[in-house]
């Protein structure tokens, strides 16, 4: 009798979940680029771009975060916990960031630069963890 | 003795009303200016609309207030014509585009504190033919205007400052309806029109019209490029339409008036928001030709506002301190010099219509005040002249805008929330007592 062994299969995220998770990193990174451009040029339109990009990241990221919470409650894996926790902190940072961006003109500086950097970094980590898979399939 | 007791009682009531956070003393030439502050969420405190019912605004003892026209379509400023007829400019301008998510939310919240009625874009004429104080005749003098605000009578013409152009109607005394469409004197800066009102008055020599043009933002958040030809008062040749900036750095000069006797131009100006409940005071000032009054780089002289970038140190140095602080966020929108006919207590000074705050707790403004003058300058704290627009539970029954002194001895107050024009007169007993 031969013992059959296979490592657990990591299941991919549901496609809709994956699409939602695709929002925060590029949008928050774009917001950081917009903030840097405003910082360098005083051209207010860059800061306006940042505001909308952050709002978009919060929208997609927010639904992904709720989805992550549901998966955490269902599967209770440590990966699911890390994934949800990172999304939660990312979303909170993004929320503070969008409120800072609601200040007028140069009043967003320098907080916007720091917050956009942290939010983009957390979005990258969330995407990395999420796309690495948060739940395991049956072992064969 | 009795008077002193009443004064003490009034002080006690005032202190009790102030709660744990007393407002700084912000009246007069040297207001307290606290440090700038801004939390994550701006403090928005909208007074929701309420009806007057059978109530009326409160006026000083010996004065009477009556609504002389109701059901108007957003009355803003009024003009008393030589024959005593009153013209009322009705309209709502603006429509600056939404640039940020914030604008969507803030515009919705601010809208809660405004009338549902659409702006009339017209001039209504009110007539009291028999002089009994009841304006029994009412008609539309002109229609199809574009958010008219500033009004002036000069050399047999009625000048109207629309939100995008200065126009002129030929007028002969007693006329109740314009004989045709107006003639354009000059275009006025109207791109974006974040602050759209175009206040207006006539120079003492009758050659020029002064027109107030507000900034295109709170504090340059629509970009410096949007502020070309904004936050200034234009001097316009009434005949040719030729114009030049008369004074600059005035964030939103919402009402202009010429001081009788001296011919000096005065303005009330609405200052910037979002750096605290007690910054920056709205003000009354005499306006110097060629003067720069700070916006956007600084306020109340040399207090730098770093939100405006790039900064301009030379401009900050040159900024003139205004004459007289009215308090932060009161939103002064009306200004008129008084006359002896208003009664001895209110003979020398200016009346100021305060539309009221939307971003301060507790709310301020929502009244008409009188600033006494001595030797041609503001002297002393403002005195309440018409109050009660804000109810005890923080709802707004009305919001004063333009104020005009009728030479017969009446203050005309436009109210753009109650859509009413109020008339305040000294009752017979009071004028007898004051003599």
Interface residues (C-beta under 8 A of the other chain):
Chain A: X42 X43 X44 X45 X48 X51 X52 X55 X96 X98 X99 X100 X101 X102 X103 X104 X105 X106 X107
Chain B: X38 X40 X41 X42 X99 X100 X101 X102 X217 X218 X219 X220 X221 X222 X223 X224 X274 X306 X307 X308 X309 X310
